[in-house]
């Protein structure tokens, strides 16, 4: 009966593991019992292949369970990370909303202050106009009094503070 032999690469491809994983599994006793060398290649017989298959089947079962646990842990970690990111986003959004609200309140306050300043400025303009009119009236009266003094005879008395009568307010 002819025995089939397999290369490490063939076994690795069929089992879905790496060549170093298979080489690492092959101990001295395994090599002496199941392998033969042909040039640079190590050939493994069917019994050795069955032994390797059994080892990696058990190992893949353990790996599958381990992978499930790792995936579950990653899922939980991802959920926690996602929740943390969501919390951070909520906090950042709230801070942004608070900042916008504070800016809006500041804008409203500045608008009120500007309106008050506009009212004050208008009042100041009105007072300045009144002051200018008063000054012009005073200057005109001073001119009138000076002209009266110049036209009066030299012997007459000078105009005193109580001697003035306002002709502009008389109604005819």
Secondary structure, 3 states (H helix, E strand, C coil): CCCCEEEHHHHHHHHCCCHHHHHHHCCHHHHHHHEEEECCEEEEEHHHHHHHHHHHHHHHHHHHHHHHHHHHHHHHHHHHHHHHHHHHHHHHHHHHHHHHHHHHHHHHHHHHHHHHHHHHHHHHHHHHHHHHHHHHHHHHHHHHHHHHHHHCCCCCCCCCHHHCCCCCCCCC
